[in-house]
């Protein structure tokens, strides 16, 4: 029997912000509910950006898998 508790369900919805610590750095990645992402060093600037939606928010455009290049590929 494992002593590790089950993971809690992740919040969903049209007003959920996510903040991730970028491992190995002092940076934070903010993800808005509109799918816009941006990295910050200052948590105050991060929250100002998130709460100013939609000013400065441009949702990330996913790159189709056929266009992605392998890591280390050169042209």
C-alpha positions in Angstrom: 0.0 0.0 0.0 1.3 3.4 -0.9 1.5 6.4 1.5 1.4 8.9 -1.4 -2.1 10.5 -1.6 -3.9 10.7 -4.9 -3.5 13.8 -7.0 -6.3 16.4 -6.6 -8.3 17.1 -9.8 -7.1 20.2 -11.7 -9.3 23.3 -11.8 -11.0 24.0 -15.1 -13.0 26.9 -16.4 -12.9 30.1 -18.4 -11.3 32.1 -15.6 -8.5 29.8 -14.3 -5.0 31.3 -14.3 -1.9 29.0 -13.9 1.5 30.0 -12.6 4.4 27.6 -13.0 7.9 27.9 -11.6 10.4 27.3 -14.4 12.7 24.7 -12.9 16.3 25.7 -12.3 15.6 29.4 -12.7 14.1 32.3 -10.8 11.4 32.8 -13.4 7.7 32.2 -13.3 5.5 31.2 -16.3 2.0 32.7 -16.3 -0.7 31.1 -18.4 -4.0 33.0 -18.9 -7.3 31.3 -19.4 -7.2 32.7 -23.0 -4.1 30.4 -23.5 -1.6 33.4 -23.7 1.7 32.6 -21.9 4.5 34.8 -20.7 7.6 34.4 -18.4 8.4 36.8 -15.5 11.0 37.4 -12.9 8.7 39.7 -10.8 5.5 38.1 -9.4 3.9 41.6 -9.2 4.4 42.1 -12.9 3.1 38.6 -13.5 -0.2 39.3 -11.7 -0.6 42.7 -13.3 -0.3 41.0 -16.7 -2.7 38.2 -15.8 -5.3 40.5 -14.4 -5.1 43.0 -17.3 -6.6 40.5 -19.7 -7.0 41.0 -22.7 -4.4 43.8 -22.8 -1.1 42.3 -24.0 -2.5 38.8 -24.3 -1.9 37.0 -27.5 -2.9 33.3 -27.3 -0.1 30.9 -28.2 -0.6 29.5 -31.7 0.2 25.8 -31.7 2.7 24.6 -34.4 1.3 21.7 -36.4 3.4 18.5 -35.8 4.4 18.3 -39.4 6.1 21.7 -39.2 8.1 21.0 -36.1 11.8 20.2 -36.5 13.7 17.6 -34.5 15.8 18.9 -31.7 19.3 19.9 -33.0 18.1 20.0 -36.6 19.8 22.6 -38.8 18.8 24.1 -42.1 
